[in-house]
Amino acid sequence: MVLSFVCLCLRILYYLFLFVPGQVIILYISVISVISAICVTLAPGFFCEASIIPMTRFLLPVFDDEGNKILEFSGEKADIINDNKVRISSAKMRTIALAGSNMLDLLAMADEANVSIKDEEAVGKGTILVTGSGFSVIGNDWEFVGHGDKKFTIFSDVQVFFDKRQDEIL
């Protein structure tokens, strides 16, 4: 009975926090995930309606050890599966190059992305468009690794477009 009340309170908090900035959402995701996991573990489908928590206007910034924003996941809708896994619809991933690094600022857009927050990784089976300074890449069946080199890998139907003609680049 107590857990049922807790789950009801969590649902109310969810609807109250729909319009809260991204920094508060990270804390909110962790708290909701832990309590939902307890509810589902004790009696799946009885105390809580579902273990997946839907959100709208999702935003998750990622910071390095010095506090610089290096990556950002966002989307129109997201399903929070647990404290590490998020499925984002109309997903956008933005890499942010720090001054003095050899990285590029990139923006990637996909229909859906399955994100592992702790690993800073994302995968998708659908189409992805990655744009950077002077180029665009489109393809299907992709993955993104955010730690280390921040690398997109596109496995099928890849097309690369440059803003300038090839003879102007070389």
Secondary structure, 3 states (H helix, E strand, C coil): CHHHHHHHHHHHHHHHCCCCCHHHHHHHHHHHHHHHHHHHHHCCCCCCCCCCEEEEEEEEEEECCCCCEEEEEEEEEEEECCCCEEEEEEEEEEECCCCCCCCCCEEEEEEEEEEECCCCEEEEEEEEEEEECCEEEEEEEEEEECCCCCEEEEEEEEEEEECCCHHHHC
